[in-house]
């Protein structure tokens, strides 16, 4: 690998791996090219020794190369946990009973090139075999016209991109066999508010089988932490798309007995733009806080959510093994799909 000095998120990840060799397990999922001959790794980091019959949670960042703050949030949380691990008995106990994993930079080629897509021009969140049967939103829902236009899904008939194949294989191997698992995929760039989205992104009318679990999770978060401003909703409240990576993973998970719930955190970058309109002229300005004090604020802002998801995964049997879950599903259908 070369040229990592232009890539601070990769520098931070490699520094964490070097600093805590005895506290984490590193898996190289694949290597991809940027805009030069340099290649960049996609690493998965796991903590603890929880066996495959225990629940698990995965934190993902950097699927879109311009949304660097997503990777920074995941890396910051990972570093926080590792620095606490020597003295935090509660965290040590959690890691005995819960698998914890991180893929902080899914799209290193796009990130080093400062583009949404990967180095081949493919939008990784429009690249899975998932299809919107009733049609997707124009352009933003994924297009196969040209890789020079945004939201390019890839050419017809081609396999998923290397980064996506590696991520899906990791999820299938490390999460699907578990009795319960969650994913939080961290993005930025939509609206003024922070949003938590869940599948399906390919249908405004079809609800996932585990809708009751999603609704129960939302209710537990909002009652346990009432002083926050997340909007928890289906992505299709805003647009419908082909090729959503988590739609595809969710459908694949239905072939297993466990429960798999992927969530997407969409950090509201328009708020940052409103406070500093001139950053629109920067290639990252639509997706990144830019100002150092705002970056620090965002890194702090989502700690409560990420800690909650760890605790909810650890406590999944108490939270979700409940005959009232079917009533939660009916309430969710009424709220989001009626």
C-alpha positions in Angstrom: 0.0 0.0 0.0 1.1 3.5 -0.8 -0.1 7.1 -0.3 -1.9 6.6 3.0 -0.8 10.1 4.2 -3.6 11.5 2.0 -6.1 9.2 3.8 -6.5 10.1 7.5 -9.3 7.7 8.2 -7.1 4.8 7.0 -4.2 6.2 9.0 -6.4 6.2 12.1 -7.6 2.6 11.5 -4.1 1.3 11.0 -3.0 3.1 14.1 -5.8 1.5 16.1 -4.8 -1.9 14.8 -1.2 -1.3 15.7 -2.0 0.2 19.2 -4.3 -2.6 20.4 -3.0 -5.9 18.8 -4.0 -8.0 21.8 -7.5 -6.5 22.2 -8.9 -7.0 18.7 -9.0 -9.5 15.9 -8.3 -8.1 12.4 -9.6 -9.7 9.2 -8.6 -8.5 5.7 -11.8 -8.8 3.7 -10.4 -7.6 0.3 -8.1 -5.1 -1.3 -9.3 -2.5 -3.9 -7.7 0.1 -6.1 -8.0 3.8 -5.9 -7.2 6.2 -8.8 -3.5 5.1 -8.9 -1.7 1.8 -8.7 -2.0 1.9 -4.9 -4.3 -0.6 -3.3 -6.3 -0.2 -0.1 -7.5 -2.8 2.4 -11.0 -3.3 3.6 -10.6 -4.5 7.2 -13.1 -6.0 9.6 -12.3 -5.6 13.4 -13.9 -7.8 16.0 -13.8 -7.6 19.8 -14.5 -10.2 22.5 -14.7 -14.0 22.4 -18.4 -14.5 22.0 -19.3 -17.9 20.3 -21.5 -18.1 17.3 -24.6 -19.0 19.4 -24.4 -15.5 21.0 -25.9 -12.3 19.5 -23.9 -9.8 17.5 -23.8 -6.2 16.3 -21.8 -4.7 13.4 -20.9 -1.0 12.9 -20.2 0.0 9.3 -18.9 3.2 7.8 -17.5 4.6 4.6 -19.8 2.9 2.0 -19.9 6.2 0.2 -16.4 7.8 -0.2 -17.5 11.4 0.3 -19.3 10.6 3.6 -16.1 10.4 5.6 -17.9 11.4 8.8 -19.5 8.0 8.9 -16.1 6.3 9.0 -14.9 8.8 11.6 -17.9 8.1 13.9 -17.3 4.3 13.7 -13.5 4.7 14.3 -14.1 7.0 17.2 -16.5 4.6 18.9 -14.1 1.7 18.3 -11.2 3.6 19.8 -13.4 4.6 22.8 -14.2 0.9 23.5 -10.7 -0.2 23.2 -9.4 2.5 25.6 -12.1 1.4 28.2 -11.5 -2.3 27.9 -8.9 -2.6 30.6 -11.0 -1.2 33.4 -14.7 -1.4 32.2 -16.0 -4.5 33.8 -19.5 -4.0 32.3 -17.9 -3.9 28.8 -15.8 -6.9 29.5 -18.9 -8.9 30.5 -20.8 -7.7 27.4 -18.0 -8.9 25.2 -18.2 -12.4 26.8 -21.8 -12.6 25.7 -22.0 -10.5 22.6 -20.1 -10.4 19.3 -18.9 -6.9 18.4 -17.6 -6.1 14.9 -16.6 -3.0 12.9 -16.0 -2.4 9.2 -15.0 1.3 9.3 -14.1 1.9 5.7 -16.0 -0.2 3.1 -15.1 2.0 0.2 -11.4 3.1 0.5 -11.0 3.7 -3.2 -13.9 6.1 -3.3 -12.8 7.8 -0.1 -9.3 8.5 -1.2 -10.7 9.8 -4.5 -13.3 11.9 -2.7 -16.2 10.4 -4.6 -19.5 8.8 -3.6 -19.0 5.7 -5.8 -16.1 3.3 -5.7 -13.1 3.7 -7.9 -15.0 2.1 -10.8 -17.8 4.6 -10.6 -20.3 2.2 -9.0 -22.5 3.3 -6.1 -22.2 0.5 -3.6 -25.6 1.2 -2.1 -27.3 0.7 -5.5 -25.2 -2.4 -6.5 -27.0 -5.5 -5.0 -29.4 -7.8 -6.9 -32.3 -6.2 -4.9 -34.9 -4.8 -7.3 -37.7 -2.3 -6.7 -40.5 -4.3 -8.4 -42.9 -1.3 -8.6 -40.1 1.0 -9.9 -37.6 3.2 -8.2 -37.3 6.9 -7.8 -35.9 8.6 -10.9 -32.1 8.6 -10.9 -31.6 8.6 -7.1 -33.1 5.2 -7.0 -30.3 3.8 -9.1 -29.5 4.0 -12.8 -27.5 2.0 -15.4 -27.0 4.7 -18.0 -23.5 5.7 -17.1 -20.8 5.4 -14.4 -20.2 9.1 -15.0 -23.6 9.9 -13.5 -24.4 9.6 -9.8 -26.2 6.5 -8.4 -24.8 4.1 -11.0 -25.8 0.6 -10.2 -23.2 -1.2 -12.3 -23.6 -2.8 -15.7 -26.4 -5.3 -16.3 -25.4 -8.9 -15.7 -22.2 -8.0 -13.7 -21.5 -9.4 -10.3 -21.6 -7.2 -7.2 -18.5 -5.1 -6.7 -15.6 -6.5 -4.8 -16.3 -4.4 -1.7 -19.9 -5.5 -1.5 -19.1 -9.2 -2.1 -16.7 -9.0 0.8 -19.1 -7.2 3.1 -22.0 -9.6 2.3 -19.8 -12.7 2.8 -18.7 -11.3 6.2 -22.3 -10.7 7.3 -23.4 -14.1 6.1 -20.6 -15.8 8.0 -20.4 -13.8 11.2 -24.0 -12.6 11.8 -26.6 -14.8 10.0 -25.8 -17.9 12.2 -26.4 -16.0 15.4 -29.8 -16.0 17.2 -30.0 -12.2 16.9 -27.9 -9.5 15.2 -28.0 -5.8 14.4 -26.1 -3.6 11.9 -25.7 0.2 12.0 -24.4 1.6 8.7 -23.3 5.2 9.2 -24.0 7.7 6.3 -24.4 11.4 5.9 -25.9 13.8 3.4 -29.7 13.8 3.7 -31.9 16.5 5.3 -31.6 18.6 8.5 -32.4 15.7 10.9 -30.6 12.5 11.8 -32.5 9.6 10.6 -32.5 5.8 11.3 -33.7 3.9 8.3 -34.6 0.2 8.0 -35.5 -2.1 5.1 -37.1 -2.2 2.7 -35.7 0.5 0.5 -37.2 -1.2 -2.6 -40.8 -1.0 -1.7 -43.1 1.6 -0.1 -45.7 -0.9 0.6 -44.0 -4.2 1.6 -43.0 -4.5 5.3 -40.1 -6.7 6.5 -41.0 -9.9 8.4 -39.3 -8.5 11.5 -41.1 -5.2 11.6 -42.3 -5.8 15.2 -38.6 -6.1 16.3 -37.8 -2.8 14.6 -40.8 -1.1 16.3 -39.9 -2.6 19.7 -36.3 -1.4 19.2 -37.5 2.1 18.3 -39.8 2.2 21.3 -37.1 1.0 23.7 -34.7 3.7 22.4 -37.2 6.5 22.6 -38.5 5.6 26.0 -35.0 5.0 27.4 -33.4 8.1 25.9 -36.2 10.6 25.3 -34.0 13.6 24.9 -32.8 13.0 21.3 -34.0 14.0 17.9 -33.6 11.0 15.6 -36.3 10.2 13.1 -36.9 6.5 13.0 -38.6 5.5 9.7 -38.6 3.5 6.5 -36.3 4.9 3.9 -39.1 4.8 1.4 -40.8 7.7 3.2 -38.4 9.7 1.0 -37.4 7.6 -2.0 -37.4 4.0 -3.4 -34.3 2.4 -4.8 -32.9 -0.6 -6.6 -29.8 -2.4 -5.4 -29.9 -1.5 -1.7 -27.2 -3.5 0.0 -29.2 -4.1 3.3 -32.4 -5.1 1.5 -30.4 -7.8 -0.2 -28.7 -8.9 3.1 -32.0 -8.9 4.9 -33.6 -11.1 2.3 -30.7 -13.5 2.5 -31.0 -13.6 6.3 -34.5 -15.1 6.0 -32.9 -18.4 5.0 -31.6 -18.6 8.6 -33.3 -19.1 11.9 -31.9 -16.0 13.6 -33.2 -12.5 13.5 -31.1 -9.9 11.5 -32.0 -6.2 11.6 -29.9 -3.8 9.5 -30.3 0.0 10.3 -28.8 2.9 8.3 -27.9 6.1 10.2 -28.4 9.0 7.8 -26.7 12.0 9.5 -28.5 15.3 8.5 -25.7 17.2 6.7 -28.0 20.1 5.5 -27.8 21.4 9.1 -24.0 21.8 8.7 -24.5 23.4 5.3 -27.0 25.9 6.7 -24.5 27.0 9.3 -21.6 27.3 6.8 -23.1 27.8 3.3 -19.6 28.3 1.7 -18.7 24.7 2.3 -21.0 23.8 -0.7 -18.0 24.8 -2.8 -15.9 22.0 -1.2 -16.1 18.5 -2.7 -17.0 17.2 0.7 -19.1 20.1 1.8 -22.5 18.4 1.2 -21.6 15.4 3.4 -19.1 16.5 6.0 -19.3 18.9 9.0 -16.0 20.5 7.9 -15.5 22.8 10.9 -13.4 21.0 13.6 -15.8 21.9 16.4 -18.7 20.5 14.4 -16.8 17.3 13.7 -16.2 16.8 17.4 -19.9 17.4 18.1 -20.9 14.8 15.6 -18.5 12.3 17.0 -20.1 12.8 20.4 -23.6 13.0 19.2 -24.1 9.3 18.2 -22.4 7.6 21.2 -25.6 7.1 23.0 -27.2 5.4 20.0 -24.3 3.1 19.5 -24.1 2.1 23.2 -27.8 1.5 23.1 -27.5 -0.8 20.1 -24.8 -2.8 21.9 -27.0 -3.1 25.0 -30.1 -4.0 23.0 -28.1 -6.8 21.3 -26.8 -8.1 24.6 -30.3 -8.0 26.1 -32.1 -9.3 23.0 -33.9 -12.1 24.7 -35.4 -9.8 27.3 -36.3 -7.2 24.7 -37.7 -9.3 21.9 -38.8 -12.7 23.3 -42.2 -11.4 24.0 -45.7 -12.5 22.8 -46.7 -8.8 22.6 -44.2 -8.4 19.7 -47.1 -9.1 17.2 -49.0 -6.1 18.6 -45.9 -4.0 18.0 -45.9 -5.2 14.4 -49.5 -4.1 14.0 -48.7 -0.8 15.5 -45.8 -0.4 13.1 -47.9 -1.2 10.1 -50.5 1.4 11.2 -47.8 4.0 11.8 -45.7 3.5 8.6 -47.7 1.5 6.0 -51.4 2.2 6.5 
